[in-house]
Amino acid sequence: MFAGSGTTQPAGNSSVVALDKKADDVIILHVTDLTSYADFFVLASAPSDRQVQAIARFAAEELKKAGKA
């Protein structure tokens, strides 16, 4: 899905999944130097709470399938 390697791939995959589910304003923040528990945060918005929940659920499922969650 994402042309990256190592720790960037899950973030890229999550952003692609979010865009596939019609998320708006997808942003990937590189936070490796700021936190000890994450390398990236993927932020996205959607017009409704229901759509946000669907995007988050689908992204989590896809990461599990890829063995990254």
C-alpha positions as CSV (number, residue, x, y, z in Angstrom):
1,M,0.0,0.0,0.0
2,F,2.6,2.5,1.1
3,A,6.0,2.9,-0.5
4,G,7.9,3.1,2.8
5,S,9.8,0.9,5.0
6,G,10.2,0.1,8.7
7,T,8.2,2.3,11.0
8,T,6.8,4.5,8.3
9,Q,4.8,1.8,6.6
10,P,2.0,1.4,9.2
11,A,1.5,5.2,9.2
12,G,1.3,5.3,5.5
13,N,-1.0,2.3,5.4
14,S,-3.3,4.0,7.9
15,S,-3.4,7.2,5.9
16,V,-4.3,5.3,2.7
17,V,-7.0,3.4,4.5
18,A,-8.4,6.7,6.0
19,L,-8.4,8.2,2.5
20,D,-10.1,5.2,1.1
21,K,-12.9,5.6,3.7
22,K,-13.3,9.3,2.6
23,A,-11.4,10.9,5.5
24,D,-10.6,14.6,5.2
25,D,-7.4,16.4,6.0
26,V,-5.2,13.4,6.6
27,I,-1.9,14.3,8.3
28,I,1.0,12.1,9.4
29,L,3.1,13.6,12.3
30,H,6.6,12.2,12.9
31,V,6.9,12.1,16.7
32,T,9.7,9.7,17.3
33,D,11.8,12.3,19.1
34,L,8.9,13.6,21.1
35,T,7.4,10.3,22.6
36,S,8.6,6.9,23.6
37,Y,5.4,5.1,22.7
38,A,4.9,6.1,19.0
39,D,6.8,7.0,15.9
40,F,4.0,8.5,14.0
41,F,0.5,9.9,14.7
42,V,-2.0,9.7,11.8
43,L,-4.7,12.4,12.1
44,A,-7.8,12.6,10.0
45,S,-11.2,14.2,10.1
46,A,-14.6,13.3,8.8
47,P,-18.0,15.1,8.7
48,S,-19.7,12.8,11.3
49,D,-18.9,10.9,14.4
50,R,-20.1,7.7,12.7
51,Q,-17.8,8.2,9.8
52,V,-14.8,8.8,12.2
53,Q,-15.6,5.6,14.1
54,A,-15.8,3.7,10.8
55,I,-12.4,5.0,9.6
56,A,-10.8,4.2,13.0
57,R,-12.3,0.7,13.1
58,F,-11.3,-0.1,9.5
59,A,-7.7,1.2,10.0
60,A,-7.3,-0.9,13.1
61,E,-8.6,-4.0,11.2
62,E,-6.2,-3.4,8.4
63,L,-3.2,-2.9,10.7
64,K,-4.1,-6.2,12.5
65,K,-4.2,-8.0,9.2
66,A,-0.8,-6.6,8.4
67,G,0.5,-7.7,11.8
68,K,1.2,-4.1,12.9
69,A,-1.3,-3.7,15.7
